[in-house]
């Protein structure tokens, strides 16, 4: 008969036959299983009944959530608020609006075309001109849309023959951004924006073109996209060089299915987004999650006093040790470990979350008052560093007390923090380092959003193209640059721009040099309609 220790639930008869050490082992094993099952049940309850956000909302006293999960409940009696004395008055009710706001504009007049429709006054038809006068007008705006917004530019080039020499003369057709292509730059950029900013795959764009009466092939759209990305690649490379030169960089990884590993099975590859201190980001791509790719993307040299900010993945710390730079750890990831254990050890987890919340309160003051440099460092030293030291001391005391099972999720969370203590403390002494990688995670959100629409990339080359375009689009957003205006301009400049000055075409530098007078498509010359 096999040992009861190998059975998940020994019978009472088998339990009686166990020695004292075996009973201790059995109890510890069952306790670990109970903790693990409680964690799983708490996770399922949170998915069904609880909030998915990691924001802390302390439950009102006396309110019990469904199946033990807390939720924001509306109390029967309102909470006391500020008392305000107002004079007695009669309030006139507002008339019911018909949905058209006549006073405020909800659009940018410089960017949205407006067509004016005159609405005749029927009373004017019954009166002679000398019987009334127009004293003003009222304006109502309504948002409208045409089935398709495509336009065909028809270039008419006169062909002449000189009478004296009989020579024929005709001006050449304007050069497009893609050689020998019938696509105007406005169409090319619109296709790129639709695919990467609004996640509209090319096959859907093809269907929309067909519905608008434009007959082109889907391979033509694919080839057009590849040729466009090839022109943008030097700009991407220049932006990546700028990020590599940053003293402080943040890095993360996000999976994407690209290429086929076997018939009917996609291969898991990875984007490694890198965020520089000048608010630039590049989505580098690699076929795996191996640590060697970090060296390939960041290089084997770094600026003086360089800092790499990341989550707890071990390849980042290995790279930092190899290069000799400082490795800063993300507090948001540390907090997440504690938050996910709060259903198992609520009292202790709440205490830990309170310590971390105090760190973020100090950071919020810095953000609100826009503190920089020495002022930012002084505030962190005075208000965040003592909190962090008390928290680390609190963690050490709990481990010394040996009050938790080794398999407890909360103990694992505390161990995660204790092992990364030095990295978590880096930001306290360096004003150029962020408290977490949330700024990077917000920027890389375009990849998970895109995956919900296009699911995967057929090839690894296609995944690299996604990274190139998203790097430029997201950086445009970070610098408040209109992606459409930017791409229309740089696609017309890049083929004639000196290769040594290609950095001028990155969104950050382009905003200073060219944004006030960007190159436009011929579409904006308003050609005559046929």
Protein Blocks (a to p, Z undefined) as FASTA:
>chain_A
ZZfklpfbdcfklmmmpcfklmmmmmmmmmmmmmmmmmmmmmmmmmmmmcfbfcdcddde
hiaceehiacddddfbdcddddddddddddddddddehiafkbccbdfklmccddddddd
fklmmpcfklpccfbdcddddddddfbfcdcddddddddddfklopacdddddddfbehi
abdfklmmmmmmmmmmnopafklmmmmmmmnopacdfklmmmmmmmmmmmmmmmmmmmmm
mmmmpmbdcdddddddedjfbghiacdddddddddfkopacddddfbfcfklmmmmnopa
dcehiacdddfbfklmmmmmmnopacdddfklmmmmmmmmmmmmmmlmmmmmmmmmmmmm
mmmmmmmnopghjlmmmmmmmmmmmmmmmmmmmmmmmmmnopacfklmklmmmmmmmmmm
mmmmmmmmomkbcfblklmmmmmmmmmmmmmmnopafbfklmmmmmmmmmmmmmmmmnop
afklmmmmmmmmmmmgcfklmmmmpmklmmmmmmmmccddfklnopadZZ
